[in-house]
Amino acid sequence: MEILSSRLILRPVDYQRTLEFYRDTLDLAIAREYPGGTVFFAGQSLIEVAGHGRGDDAQVGFGGAIWLQVRDCGAASVQLALSGVPIDKKPELQPWGLIEMWVRDPDGVPIVLVEVPEDHPIRRDSRSTPK
């Protein structure tokens, strides 16, 4: 199987409230809009907020999390707090070496904002040195 692209699709309880959260509070750039939906750029991925397709019997909650890398978790924390977004977990260096903070979107979808420190292995060139 060849995967050409991917995106996370959210079907919120309140489309307008969730649209405003991703567009205005998180300030994600819009990739495209269509009647009843908006697709946002999220780094190398896309997040689609769809105002359609949520059945009355839809499962409540979301079993995963949206992972968004930011340059500075401390600055993101201040920006979100000033926007009235409750911070579930304040920025903290994790045992795996990333600085993470946690918030939720209006439907309670967990969002982890991640800062990769300069000395983290993710930033290192893992290719072997040419001989």
KOLLUM-422508 format. One line per field, with one value per residue: x, y, z of N, C-alpha, C in turn. Coordinates in Angstrom, 1 decimal, decimal comma, padded with zeros to 4 digits, always signed. Layout:
// residues N
n_c1 = [X/...]
n_c2 = [Y/...]
n_c3 = [Z/...]
ca_c1 = [X/...]
ca_c2 = [Y/...]
ca_c3 = [Z/...]
c_c1 = [X/...]
c_c2 = [Y/...]
c_c3 = [Z/...]
// end
This chain:
// residues 131
n_c1 = [+000,8/+000,6/+000,9/-000,2/-000,9/-002,0/-004,4/-005,9/-009,2/-011,6/-014,8/-016,6/-018,7/-019,7/-019,4/-018,6/-017,5/-015,3/-013,9/-013,2/-011,5/-009,2/-008,5/-008,4/-007,5/-005,4/-004,2/-003,8/-002,9/-005,0/-005,5/-007,4/-010,9/-014,2/-017,7/-019,0/-016,7/-013,3/-009,9/-006,8/-003,4/-000,9/+001,9/+003,7/+001,4/-002,1/-005,1/-008,5/-011,5/-014,6/-017,9/-019,9/-021,2/-021,1/-022,7/-025,7/-025,2/-022,6/-019,4/-018,3/-015,7/-012,1/-009,7/-007,0/-004,4/-003,6/-000,6/+001,5/+004,3/+006,1/+008,0/+008,6/+007,6/+007,0/+006,4/+004,1/+002,5/+001,9/+000,6/-001,6/-002,9/-003,5/-005,4/-007,4/-007,4/-007,5/-004,7/-003,8/-001,5/+001,4/+004,3/+006,9/+010,0/+010,3/+011,1/+012,0/+013,2/+011,9/+010,2/+007,1/+003,6/+000,2/-003,1/-006,6/-009,0/-012,2/-014,0/-012,7/-010,6/-007,4/-004,4/-001,1/+001,5/+004,7/+008,1/+011,2/+014,3/+017,4/+019,6/+018,5/+018,2/+016,5/+017,2/+019,7/+021,9/+021,5/+022,8/+025,5/+028,9/+030,5/+033,0]
n_c2 = [-001,2/+002,2/+005,2/+008,4/+010,9/+012,3/+013,1/+014,4/+014,0/+015,8/+015,7/+017,8/+018,6/+021,2/+022,9/+025,6/+026,7/+025,0/+025,4/+028,1/+027,8/+026,3/+027,9/+030,6/+030,7/+028,7/+029,6/+028,4/+028,0/+028,2/+025,6/+024,8/+025,5/+024,2/+023,8/+023,5/+022,6/+022,9/+022,8/+022,7/+023,7/+021,9/+021,9/+019,3/+018,0/+017,7/+019,1/+018,5/+020,2/+019,2/+020,0/+018,2/+014,8/+013,8/+011,6/+011,2/+009,1/+009,2/+008,4/+009,6/+011,7/+011,3/+009,0/+009,4/+011,8/+015,0/+015,9/+018,6/+020,3/+023,0/+026,0/+027,1/+026,2/+027,5/+030,1/+029,5/+028,5/+030,9/+032,4/+030,8/+030,7/+033,5/+033,6/+032,3/+029,6/+026,7/+025,2/+022,0/+020,5/+022,0/+023,4/+021,1/+019,4/+016,2/+012,7/+011,5/+013,5/+015,7/+018,8/+019,2/+020,3/+020,2/+020,7/+021,1/+020,8/+022,5/+020,3/+018,6/+017,2/+015,9/+017,8/+017,8/+020,0/+020,3/+020,9/+020,7/+020,3/+021,9/+020,1/+017,6/+014,2/+014,0/+016,2/+015,7/+014,6/+011,4/+009,9/+007,8/+008,8/+009,5/+007,4]
n_c3 = [+000,0/-000,8/+000,7/+000,0/+001,1/+004,2/+006,8/+009,8/+010,7/+012,3/+013,8/+015,1/+018,0/+018,1/+015,3/+014,6/+016,9/+017,3/+014,8/+015,2/+017,3/+016,3/+014,1/+015,1/+017,8/+018,0/+015,7/+013,2/+009,8/+007,0/+004,7/+002,8/+002,1/+002,2/+001,5/+004,5/+005,8/+006,9/+006,2/+007,8/+007,8/+009,5/+010,4/+009,0/+008,4/+008,1/+009,5/+009,5/+010,1/+010,2/+009,4/+009,1/+008,9/+011,5/+013,5/+015,4/+017,2/+017,6/+019,0/+022,1/+022,9/+022,2/+021,4/+021,0/+020,5/+019,4/+018,0/+018,1/+017,0/+018,4/+018,4/+020,9/+023,9/+026,3/+025,5/+023,9/+025,9/+027,4/+025,4/+024,9/+027,4/+027,8/+025,8/+027,0/+027,2/+029,0/+030,6/+030,6/+031,3/+032,3/+030,5/+030,5/+030,9/+029,6/+030,4/+028,0/+026,8/+025,4/+025,6/+026,8/+026,7/+027,6/+026,3/+025,5/+022,9/+022,1/+022,2/+023,9/+022,8/+023,2/+023,0/+022,4/+022,8/+021,6/+022,2/+020,8/+022,2/+021,5/+021,8/+021,4/+020,3/+018,0/+016,5/+015,5/+013,0/+011,9/+010,1/+009,1/+009,1/+006,1/+004,6]
ca_c1 = [+000,0/+001,3/+000,1/+000,2/-001,0/-002,8/-004,8/-006,7/-010,5/-012,4/-016,2/-017,0/-020,1/-020,1/-018,4/-018,2/-016,6/-014,0/-013,3/-012,6/-010,3/-008,1/-008,2/-008,1/-006,8/-004,1/-003,7/-003,4/-003,2/-006,0/-005,1/-008,5/-012,2/-015,3/-019,0/-019,2/-015,5/-012,0/-008,7/-005,7/-002,0/-000,4/+003,3/+003,8/+000,2/-003,4/-006,2/-009,7/-012,6/-015,8/-019,2/-020,8/-020,8/-021,1/-024,0/-026,2/-024,7/-021,1/-018,7/-017,9/-014,3/-011,1/-008,8/-005,6/-004,0/-003,0/+000,8/+001,9/+005,6/+006,2/+009,4/+008,8/+006,4/+006,7/+005,7/+002,8/+001,7/+001,5/-000,3/-002,9/-003,5/-004,1/-006,6/-008,4/-007,4/-006,9/-003,5/-003,9/-000,1/+002,3/+005,5/+007,8/+010,9/+010,0/+012,2/+012,5/+014,0/+011,1/+009,4/+005,7/+002,5/-001,1/-004,3/-007,7/-009,8/-013,5/-014,6/-011,9/-009,6/-006,1/-003,4/+000,2/+002,4/+006,1/+009,3/+012,4/+015,4/+018,5/+020,5/+017,7/+018,6/+015,7/+017,8/+021,0/+022,0/+021,8/+023,5/+026,9/+029,9/+031,1/+034,4]
ca_c2 = [+000,0/+003,4/+006,3/+009,6/+012,0/+012,0/+014,2/+014,0/+014,6/+016,0/+016,0/+018,4/+018,8/+022,6/+023,2/+027,0/+026,9/+024,3/+026,1/+029,3/+027,4/+026,0/+029,1/+031,9/+030,5/+028,1/+030,4/+027,5/+028,5/+027,4/+024,9/+025,0/+025,4/+023,7/+024,0/+022,6/+022,1/+023,7/+022,0/+023,5/+023,2/+021,6/+021,4/+018,4/+017,3/+018,5/+018,8/+018,9/+020,3/+018,9/+020,3/+017,1/+013,4/+013,3/+011,0/+011,3/+008,1/+009,2/+008,2/+010,8/+011,7/+011,0/+008,1/+009,7/+013,1/+015,8/+016,3/+019,8/+020,8/+024,4/+026,5/+027,5/+025,8/+028,6/+031,2/+029,0/+028,5/+032,2/+032,8/+030,1/+031,2/+034,8/+033,4/+031,7/+028,1/+026,0/+024,4/+020,7/+020,2/+023,1/+022,9/+020,4/+018,5/+014,8/+011,8/+011,2/+014,7/+016,7/+019,7/+019,0/+020,8/+019,6/+021,5/+020,4/+021,6/+022,6/+019,0/+017,8/+016,4/+016,3/+018,4/+018,0/+020,9/+019,8/+021,7/+019,8/+021,1/+021,9/+019,0/+016,4/+013,4/+014,3/+017,2/+015,2/+013,8/+010,1/+009,1/+007,6/+009,6/+008,9/+006,9]
ca_c3 = [+000,0/-000,9/+001,3/-000,7/+002,1/+005,4/+007,7/+010,9/+010,6/+013,5/+013,6/+016,4/+018,4/+017,6/+014,3/+014,6/+018,1/+017,0/+013,8/+015,8/+018,2/+015,4/+013,2/+015,8/+019,0/+017,6/+014,6/+012,1/+008,5/+006,2/+003,5/+001,9/+002,7/+001,3/+002,2/+005,7/+006,4/+006,7/+006,3/+008,3/+007,8/+010,9/+010,2/+007,8/+008,4/+008,0/+010,4/+008,9/+010,9/+009,3/+010,0/+008,6/+009,1/+012,9/+013,7/+016,8/+018,0/+017,5/+020,2/+022,8/+023,2/+021,2/+022,0/+020,7/+020,8/+018,3/+018,3/+017,4/+017,4/+018,4/+018,7/+022,3/+024,7/+027,3/+024,8/+023,5/+027,1/+027,7/+024,4/+025,0/+028,7/+027,5/+025,0/+027,9/+027,0/+030,2/+030,4/+031,4/+031,9/+031,9/+029,8/+031,3/+030,2/+029,8/+030,5/+026,7/+026,3/+024,8/+026,4/+026,4/+027,4/+027,1/+026,3/+024,9/+022,0/+022,7/+022,4/+024,8/+022,1/+023,7/+022,1/+023,0/+022,1/+021,9/+021,9/+020,7/+022,6/+020,5/+021,9/+021,4/+019,1/+016,8/+015,7/+015,1/+011,7/+012,3/+009,0/+009,4/+008,5/+004,9/+004,8]
c_c1 = [+000,9/+000,4/+000,6/+000,1/-001,9/-003,3/-005,7/-008,1/-011,2/-013,9/-016,8/-018,4/-020,6/-019,0/-017,8/-017,2/-015,3/-013,3/-012,6/-011,4/-009,1/-007,6/-007,7/-007,3/-005,4/-003,5/-003,1/-003,8/-004,2/-005,4/-006,2/-009,8/-013,2/-016,6/-019,1/-017,9/-014,3/-010,9/-007,5/-004,4/-001,6/+001,0/+003,3/+002,5/-001,0/-004,4/-007,5/-010,8/-013,9/-017,1/-020,3/-020,3/-020,8/-022,5/-024,4/-025,6/-023,2/-020,5/-018,2/-016,4/-013,4/-010,0/-007,3/-005,3/-003,4/-001,6/+001,2/+003,3/+005,6/+007,7/+009,7/+007,5/+006,0/+006,0/+004,3/+001,9/+001,1/+000,4/-001,7/-003,6/-004,1/-005,3/-007,7/-008,4/-006,8/-005,8/-003,6/-002,6/+000,8/+003,6/+006,5/+008,7/+010,6/+011,2/+012,8/+013,1/+013,2/+010,4/+008,0/+004,7/+001,3/-002,2/-005,4/-008,4/-011,2/-014,3/-013,8/-010,9/-008,2/-005,2/-002,1/+001,1/+003,8/+007,1/+010,5/+013,6/+016,6/+019,4/+019,8/+018,2/+017,8/+016,4/+019,2/+020,9/+022,4/+022,5/+024,9/+027,8/+030,5/+032,6/+035,2]
c_c2 = [+001,2/+004,6/+007,6/+010,8/+011,5/+013,3/+013,6/+014,7/+014,6/+016,3/+016,5/+018,5/+020,2/+023,0/+024,6/+027,2/+026,2/+024,9/+027,3/+028,9/+027,1/+027,1/+030,3/+031,7/+029,8/+028,8/+029,5/+028,1/+027,6/+026,9/+025,0/+024,9/+024,9/+023,9/+023,0/+022,1/+023,0/+022,8/+023,0/+022,8/+023,0/+021,0/+020,5/+017,6/+018,2/+018,1/+019,4/+019,0/+020,2/+019,2/+019,3/+015,8/+012,9/+012,8/+011,3/+010,3/+008,1/+009,1/+009,5/+010,7/+011,3/+010,2/+008,5/+011,1/+013,8/+016,2/+017,4/+020,3/+022,3/+024,8/+026,7/+027,2/+026,9/+029,7/+030,8/+028,9/+029,8/+032,6/+032,2/+030,5/+032,5/+034,7/+032,7/+030,2/+027,5/+025,1/+023,1/+020,4/+021,3/+022,5/+022,3/+019,4/+017,0/+013,9/+011,4/+012,4/+015,8/+017,5/+019,6/+019,8/+020,3/+020,6/+020,6/+021,3/+021,7/+021,3/+018,1/+016,9/+016,8/+016,8/+018,5/+018,9/+020,5/+020,7/+020,7/+020,6/+020,9/+020,7/+017,6/+015,5/+013,6/+015,3/+016,8/+014,5/+012,4/+009,2/+008,9/+008,5/+008,9/+008,5/+007,2]
c_c3 = [+000,0/-000,4/+000,6/+000,2/+003,2/+006,1/+008,8/+010,7/+011,9/+013,1/+014,9/+016,7/+017,9/+016,6/+014,4/+015,7/+017,9/+015,9/+014,3/+016,6/+017,3/+014,6/+014,0/+017,0/+018,7/+016,4/+013,5/+010,8/+007,8/+004,9/+002,4/+002,7/+001,7/+002,1/+003,3/+006,3/+006,1/+007,0/+006,7/+008,0/+009,2/+010,7/+008,9/+007,7/+008,1/+009,0/+009,7/+010,0/+010,0/+010,0/+009,5/+009,0/+010,6/+013,2/+015,2/+017,7/+018,0/+018,9/+020,8/+023,1/+022,0/+021,9/+021,9/+021,2/+019,5/+018,7/+017,5/+017,9/+017,3/+018,7/+020,2/+023,1/+025,7/+026,7/+024,4/+024,7/+027,5/+026,7/+024,6/+026,3/+028,5/+026,6/+025,8/+027,8/+028,3/+029,8/+031,3/+032,1/+031,4/+031,2/+030,8/+030,5/+030,6/+029,8/+029,1/+026,0/+025,6/+025,9/+025,9/+027,3/+026,8/+027,3/+025,6/+024,0/+022,7/+022,9/+023,3/+024,1/+022,7/+022,7/+022,9/+022,2/+022,6/+021,4/+021,9/+021,0/+021,5/+020,6/+021,8/+020,1/+017,9/+015,9/+015,1/+013,7/+012,1/+011,2/+009,5/+008,6/+007,3/+005,1/+003,6]
// end
